[in-house]
């Protein structure tokens, strides 16, 4: 669609064309605008202001930010992008008012960078208007063709045909062409799945496979482009010195052919290549510093010599026999075709001249490495996506057309070169294309020099921008030196690229540089194929490429072919390149700033998690596969400072419940209030809690719930948290040691309610007393881990003790199991049974059986320590006072006995019995485990219809004078098994 199809601007904007319906803009009194004027007060004030104050003419002329913009005909903000917006349908006003810029096809302000909370992007802000938009031919096909056709075709292709023969050369071209064609299909699919930013393959791979893979392959691709610049510079210099031998500074050498001097063959001095190469590189750098506009102005001048020189080569081939051919040039001859069909691999010197004593041996693998740079360059079109009229159409058609065209050209050239000259001529005349070109060789020399210099200029232009794009994503701090502001030239990156290019030029050997370029490009192509393979195989809802002619099997074949070609060329170069990429990947994963780009690996993890969750089913997990999934209640009593999301030692304890860090913890907190009012507070609290979890290196997730009160919030969490068999199975919280000191009367009811909710929901409970003294990972503990096993808990207490031993802080401790039994119990028989049970469980522990008199016996004089008797007496007095208080309240109000808002039944004799029971247990623990590293004891359930206050008194009496205690209550299932 042309801009001429859009009539007028401002309020008279309309879409009008032949055979098309005419759309009018939305007016200020239209129904949609009037209805939006009465929107809910929660709507944006700016939006309401725009709706009520602007008339039809003003609305029609709003720019992308909702402000008054200039007329498109005057080059306003809407001018060059007018055809991409919903203004075509008269919806521009509503889109601007509602802020739905993403619907208009405009660029968002910035994509989130890998580091959360920052807006760092390759190209941030609104794109600058471009006066000219290129189509498929000039925007993609021509740049790809210019990048693919280069120095290898002119000065190495005929030599490859002579060394490998026509048969191997056809196989070589087909293999490399198939690799780039499959990569082009993968590139087309990814490039048409959304808008593209700067960075080329780095952007595509990074957004598909993650920042670590993207940066590692992107940096390798940067090195490949930098080295390719040296390749093109050396090609141009070699062609120049071959065409003008008198320009050489150093003496040229004479080379033997097959060990005999049949005819002197002169080769160019390496020192001349180095000197001229450095000079040319410096000149090209000065041009690059002039900016991309200067490069784009001279780019067409590099294409015409390439096309014209190829035309001259083909004309020369057909006229070779009639046009006074040089020695060895037979013209198109069937005899030459037969002689050159088979391969003739032999040794050469470093200049490629056959020599029986040469130190370079050639085979098909080596030819692949030499030829593959001649098929690279398929990324040239995708790098210009911002300048294309229709990216979704131009990139696939232009890239694949250029790939097929050049592959066809190479296949035809193999047949023609193999039939036009003898094998000796093919191997010794490095510029056979110039020898046979019509009308004279100088045209080919000029064409080669200009085309290679143009390709080198493109490499020295693209490589710094690729490095700058990686730097601007702010992933690696070491690359901050190469950051550039929007619209600025990457001068530091250009200098760094020039330094690498000149280093490769100093090597001065084209055949040693090309395998290096090949490895880096193949690594990049394999990354593109793997990206498309992963995205196509996962088939996420966001994967909707416009290019439909793709399949994951093609991408997998392309990636496999790239890897195979890498090993065919040189397994040593392959190992080095993969090791370099792996080192970069490891460095990025350690030093990089992690984030979420929505890459394919995250989608794979998500689908794997869903499949694993479905495979687990809803049935109970076998005890052999049971993992603790603790639900960490961070602030159940609400007495931590507001800026502290969780007790500092709670995450340390959560890590102690995992074997070698494997497992998941869920950290929860509950905010009192209305969800609509506190939703933002919940988000901020969740982010703060998540930061705490990451700081403590605990594998877990943070969840914040808003509820009318703490009890209702926890009841909802314990019912709904988790999925399938990945629901939390243990509730962990801190014992409320502060409740009496702070006079928090609501704590007993909340504490008992949480325990009862866990019992009803079939969740285990672990309550930590003495959390302030809990050791971190660096504080080694000595002594024992004592277990007071009173009731059957499915082996949870035993399992927790074993998990504690796996931690460095408790690995020096030993386990002691104390079995509490009645006085008339067979102690020896019980001890033997417990030992046998522990042996079958593969657990080493020392077993003790403690016989205690009946629980209803009253305390006798001298049977308890003085502090225990004082605590018992004080507890009795507080319970008596509390019972008297609630009885008095019930009598005054004429209601049944009430506590915590519920009717209760108080049996004072039973209360006395419970107090004495906990006293005896506390005294026993103090007698045997006063010096233990940690004590685990069975948690008694809250008695039915007892006041919560009484239960808190029982618990206070149980934990009195014990510095570090875990109260454990299992649930109705086994978590350990005797069988393998």
Buried (B, 14 or more C-beta within 10 A) or exposed (E): EEEEBBEBBBBEBBBEEEEEEEBBBBBBEBEEBEEBEEEEEEEEEEBBEBBEEBEBEBBBBBBBEBEEBBBBEEEBBBBBBBBEBBBBBBBBBBBBBBBEBEEBEBBEEBBBBBBEEEEBBBBBEBBEEEEEBBBBEBBBBBBBBBBBBBBBBBBBBBBBBBBBBBBBBBBBBBBBBBBBBBBBBBBBBBBBBBEBBBBBBBBBBBBBBBBBBBBBBBBBBBBBBBBBBBBBBBBBBBBBBBBEEEEBEEEBBEBBBEEEEEEEBBBBBBEBBBBBBBEBBEEBBEBBEEEEEBBEEEBEEBBEBBBBBBBBBBBBBBBBBEBEBBEBBBBBBEEBBEBBBEBBBBBBBBBBBBBEEBEBEBEBBBBBBBBBBBBBBBBBBBBBBBBBBEBBBBBBBBBBBBBBBBBEBBBEBBBBBBBBBBBBBBBBBBBBBBBBBBEEBEBBBBBBBBBBBBBBBBBBBBBBBBBBBBBBBBBBEEBEEBBBEEEEBBBBBBBBBBEBBBEBBBBBBBBEBBBBBBBBBBBBBBBBBBBBBBBBBBEBEEBEBBBEEBBBEBBBBBBBBBBBBBEBBBEEBBEEBBEBBEEBBEBBBEEBBEBEBEBBBBBBEEBEEEEEEEEBEEEEBEBEEBBBBBBBBBBBBEEBEEEEBBBBBBBBBBBBBBBEEEBBBBBBBBBEBEEEEBEEEBEEBBBBBBEBBEEBEBBBEBBBBBBEEBBBBBBBBBEEBBEEBBBBBBBBBBBBBEBBEEEBEBBBBBBBBBBBBBBEBEBBBBBBBBBEEBBEEEEBBEBBBBBBBBEEBBBBBBBBBBBBBEBEBBEEBBBBBBBBBEEEBEBEEBBEEBBEBBEEBEBEBEBBBBEBEEEEEEBEEEBBBEEBBEBBEBBBEBBEEBBEEBEEEBEEEEEEBBBBEEEBEBEEEBBBBBBBBBBBBBBBBBEBBEEBBBBBBBBBBBBEEBBBBBBBBBBBBBBBEBBBBBBBBBBEBBBBBEEE
